Amino acid sequence: MRRAVVLFSGGLDSTACLYWAKKNYDEVIMLTINYGSNEEKATNKVAEFFSKELNIPLKIIKLDFLEEFSKLRGTTLVGGETPRVTARDLENMERAQETAKSVWVPARNVVLISVAASLLDALGGGDIIVGFNAEEGATFPDNTPEFVERMNEMLRYGALSEVKVVAPLINLDKKGIAKLLKELNAKYEYSNSCYMPKGFTEDGKPIHCGECESCVRRHRGLMEGIGEDKTVYAVKPKIEIA
């Protein structure tokens, strides 16, 4: 039996991974990890929606120490105000790297993968499904193929059961992820990418700020990939379609 734990953070990437895993594995578990981020309540509500929608069991774990360390570092994702960006800013690598540094949670993906690995080791092994992709890999070093390779080397020694990281989106940008979501008939409008969400609509869709880096990337990817965006925005991101 093929088993998978999907690290679910609520956005387009982990939503695509969830639908993909549902299609490719016999047993799927959603794992959402809280660490005091600004979008935590939205993430949990989104996770609960997709858990019911896809009939996948959900575990939500709180890591107080990661919240403490994030505040120690001063990451804007935890108790701060994330930078507002434009689509043009995303093309400026220096600006993109500045934004990435501001939202960096200390060793987050190392910690999250380790938690998922512990769960799978207890269950007898399986795959950890992560939403790493080429677009974010350009600015976040823990979203790269090299990072996945190194983590899998570690897991060969760090778990008694066979556990490995699988990144099905690793070669895709947001445009490619949007196309995959459409192919999988995913209800992406119920996912949340926003760093500073503004609540929910009456029918349960997250209201995105439309001004943070994640919102702009989301909107651009959906419009370029499938020519539509059902996301609800407080302020609609301004982009130029390639």
C-alpha positions as CSV (number, residue, x, y, z in Angstrom):
1,M,0.0,0.0,0.0
2,R,1.3,3.4,-1.0
3,R,1.1,6.0,1.8
4,A,1.6,9.7,1.7
5,V,1.6,12.6,4.1
6,V,0.9,16.0,2.4
7,L,2.4,19.0,4.1
8,F,-0.5,21.3,3.7
9,S,-0.1,25.1,4.1
10,G,-3.3,26.1,2.4
11,G,-2.0,27.7,-0.9
12,L,-2.1,26.7,-4.5
13,D,1.0,24.5,-4.3
14,S,-0.1,22.3,-1.4
15,T,-3.7,22.2,-2.8
16,A,-2.3,20.8,-6.1
17,C,-0.2,18.4,-4.1
18,L,-3.3,17.2,-2.1
19,Y,-5.4,16.5,-5.2
20,W,-2.3,14.9,-6.9
21,A,-1.7,12.6,-3.9
22,K,-5.4,11.6,-3.7
23,K,-5.1,10.4,-7.2
24,N,-1.7,8.6,-6.9
25,Y,-1.7,7.0,-3.4
26,D,-3.8,4.5,-1.5
27,E,-3.6,6.3,1.8
28,V,-3.3,10.1,2.2
29,I,-2.9,12.1,5.4
30,M,-3.0,15.9,5.5
31,L,-0.5,17.5,7.9
32,T,-0.9,21.2,8.7
33,I,1.7,22.7,11.1
34,N,0.9,25.9,13.0
35,Y,3.7,28.2,14.2
36,G,1.9,31.5,14.9
37,S,1.8,32.9,11.4
38,N,-0.5,35.7,10.4
39,E,-2.6,33.4,8.2
40,E,-2.8,30.5,10.7
41,K,-6.6,30.7,11.3
42,A,-7.2,30.9,7.5
43,T,-4.8,28.0,6.9
44,N,-6.6,25.8,9.4
45,K,-10.1,26.6,8.0
46,V,-8.9,25.9,4.5
47,A,-7.3,22.6,5.6
48,E,-10.6,21.6,7.3
49,F,-12.5,22.4,4.0
50,F,-10.3,20.3,1.8
51,S,-10.2,17.5,4.4
52,K,-14.0,17.2,4.2
53,E,-14.1,17.9,0.4
54,L,-11.6,15.1,-0.4
55,N,-12.4,12.8,2.6
56,I,-8.7,12.9,3.8
57,P,-7.9,12.8,7.5
58,L,-6.2,15.9,8.8
59,K,-3.7,16.4,11.6
60,I,-3.0,19.9,12.9
61,I,0.1,20.3,15.0
62,K,1.2,23.4,16.9
63,L,4.9,24.2,17.2
64,D,5.3,26.8,19.9
65,F,9.1,26.8,19.6
66,L,9.0,27.7,15.9
67,E,6.8,30.7,16.7
68,E,9.3,31.8,19.3
69,F,12.2,31.4,17.0
70,S,10.4,33.2,14.2
71,K,9.7,36.2,16.5
72,L,13.4,36.0,17.6
73,R,14.4,36.4,13.9
74,G,11.9,39.1,13.2
75,T,10.0,37.4,10.4
76,T,7.1,39.4,9.1
77,L,5.0,36.3,8.7
78,V,4.6,36.0,12.5
79,G,3.1,39.1,14.1
80,G,4.5,41.5,11.5
81,E,3.4,43.4,8.4
82,T,4.5,41.6,5.1
83,P,5.8,43.8,2.3
84,R,3.5,45.0,-0.5
85,V,4.7,44.2,-3.9
86,T,3.8,44.7,-7.6
87,A,4.1,42.3,-10.5
88,R,7.2,44.3,-11.6
89,D,8.8,43.7,-8.2
90,L,8.7,40.0,-8.9
91,E,11.0,40.4,-11.9
92,N,13.6,42.2,-9.8
93,M,15.7,39.5,-8.3
94,E,17.2,41.8,-5.6
95,R,13.7,43.0,-4.6
96,A,12.4,39.4,-4.6
97,Q,15.2,38.2,-2.4
98,E,14.6,41.0,0.1
99,T,10.9,40.0,0.3
100,A,11.9,36.3,0.7
101,K,14.2,37.2,3.6
102,S,11.5,39.2,5.3
103,V,9.1,36.3,5.4
104,W,11.7,33.6,6.1
105,V,10.8,31.3,9.0
106,P,14.0,29.8,10.5
107,A,14.7,26.4,8.9
108,R,10.9,25.9,8.4
109,N,11.0,23.2,5.8
110,V,13.7,21.3,7.6
111,V,11.5,21.3,10.7
112,L,8.2,20.5,8.8
113,I,9.7,17.7,6.9
114,S,11.2,16.3,10.1
115,V,7.8,16.3,11.7
116,A,6.2,14.6,8.7
117,A,9.0,12.0,8.7
118,S,8.4,11.2,12.3
119,L,4.8,10.5,11.6
120,L,5.5,8.3,8.6
121,D,8.3,6.5,10.5
122,A,5.7,5.7,13.2
123,L,3.3,4.4,10.6
124,G,5.8,2.2,8.8
125,G,7.0,4.5,6.0
126,G,5.8,6.5,3.0
127,D,6.3,9.7,1.1
128,I,6.2,13.3,2.3
129,I,4.5,15.3,-0.4
130,V,5.7,19.0,-0.6
131,G,4.7,21.9,-2.8
132,F,8.2,23.0,-3.7
133,N,8.3,24.6,-7.2
134,A,10.6,26.3,-9.7
135,E,9.3,29.8,-9.2
136,E,9.7,29.9,-5.5
137,G,12.9,27.9,-5.7
138,A,14.5,30.9,-7.4
139,T,14.4,32.9,-4.2
140,F,13.9,30.2,-1.4
141,P,16.8,27.8,-1.2
142,D,14.6,25.2,0.7
143,N,12.4,24.9,-2.4
144,T,15.0,23.5,-4.7
145,P,15.8,20.0,-6.1
146,E,19.1,20.2,-4.3
147,F,17.3,20.6,-0.9
148,V,15.0,17.7,-1.7
149,E,18.0,15.5,-2.5
150,R,19.9,16.4,0.7
151,M,16.8,15.9,2.8
152,N,16.3,12.4,1.3
153,E,20.0,11.6,2.0
154,M,19.4,12.5,5.7
155,L,16.2,10.5,5.9
156,R,18.0,7.4,4.8
157,Y,19.8,7.6,8.1
158,G,17.2,9.4,10.2
159,A,14.3,7.0,9.9
160,L,14.1,3.2,10.4
161,S,11.1,3.0,7.9
162,E,11.5,4.0,4.3
163,V,10.6,7.6,4.2
164,K,11.3,10.1,1.4
165,V,10.4,13.6,0.2
166,V,8.5,13.8,-3.1
167,A,8.0,17.2,-4.8
168,P,5.7,16.7,-7.8
169,L,5.7,20.4,-8.7
170,I,9.5,20.9,-8.5
171,N,9.8,21.8,-12.2
172,L,6.7,23.9,-12.5
173,D,6.1,27.6,-12.1
174,K,2.8,29.1,-10.9
175,K,1.4,29.0,-14.4
176,G,2.1,25.3,-14.7
177,I,0.6,24.7,-11.2
178,A,-2.5,26.5,-12.3
179,K,-2.8,24.2,-15.3
180,L,-2.4,21.2,-13.1
181,L,-5.1,22.4,-10.7
182,K,-7.5,22.8,-13.6
183,E,-6.6,19.3,-14.9
184,L,-7.3,17.9,-11.4
185,N,-10.6,19.8,-11.2
186,A,-9.4,21.4,-7.9
187,K,-11.5,23.9,-6.0
188,Y,-8.5,26.3,-5.8
189,E,-10.7,29.3,-4.9
190,Y,-11.1,27.8,-1.4
191,S,-7.3,27.8,-0.9
192,N,-5.4,30.6,0.7
193,S,-2.1,32.0,-0.5
194,C,-2.3,35.4,1.3
195,Y,0.2,36.4,4.0
196,M,-2.4,38.8,5.5
197,P,-5.9,37.3,4.7
198,K,-8.9,39.5,5.3
199,G,-11.4,36.9,6.4
200,F,-13.8,34.7,4.5
201,T,-16.8,35.1,2.2
202,E,-20.2,33.7,3.3
203,D,-19.6,30.6,1.2
204,G,-16.2,30.0,2.8
205,K,-13.7,31.4,0.3
206,P,-10.7,33.2,1.8
207,I,-10.5,37.0,1.1
208,H,-6.9,37.7,-0.1
209,C,-5.3,41.1,0.4
210,G,-4.1,41.2,-3.2
211,E,-1.0,43.2,-2.3
212,C,1.5,40.8,-0.8
213,E,4.0,38.8,-2.9
214,S,2.1,35.6,-2.6
215,C,-1.2,37.1,-3.8
216,V,0.5,38.7,-6.8
217,R,2.2,35.4,-7.8
218,R,-1.1,33.6,-7.3
219,H,-3.1,35.9,-9.6
220,R,-0.4,36.1,-12.3
221,G,0.0,32.3,-12.3
222,L,-3.7,31.6,-12.6
223,M,-4.3,34.3,-15.3
224,E,-1.3,33.2,-17.4
225,G,-2.0,29.5,-16.8
226,I,-5.7,29.1,-17.3
227,G,-7.0,32.6,-18.1
228,E,-9.2,32.9,-15.0
229,D,-8.9,33.5,-11.3
230,K,-11.9,32.7,-9.0
231,T,-10.0,34.0,-6.0
232,V,-11.6,36.7,-3.9
233,Y,-9.3,39.7,-3.4
234,A,-9.8,42.8,-1.3
235,V,-7.6,44.6,-3.8
236,K,-7.2,43.0,-7.2
237,P,-3.5,42.6,-8.1
238,K,-2.3,44.5,-11.1
239,I,-0.4,42.3,-13.6
240,E,0.5,42.2,-17.3
241,I,-0.3,38.9,-18.9
242,A,2.7,37.5,-20.8
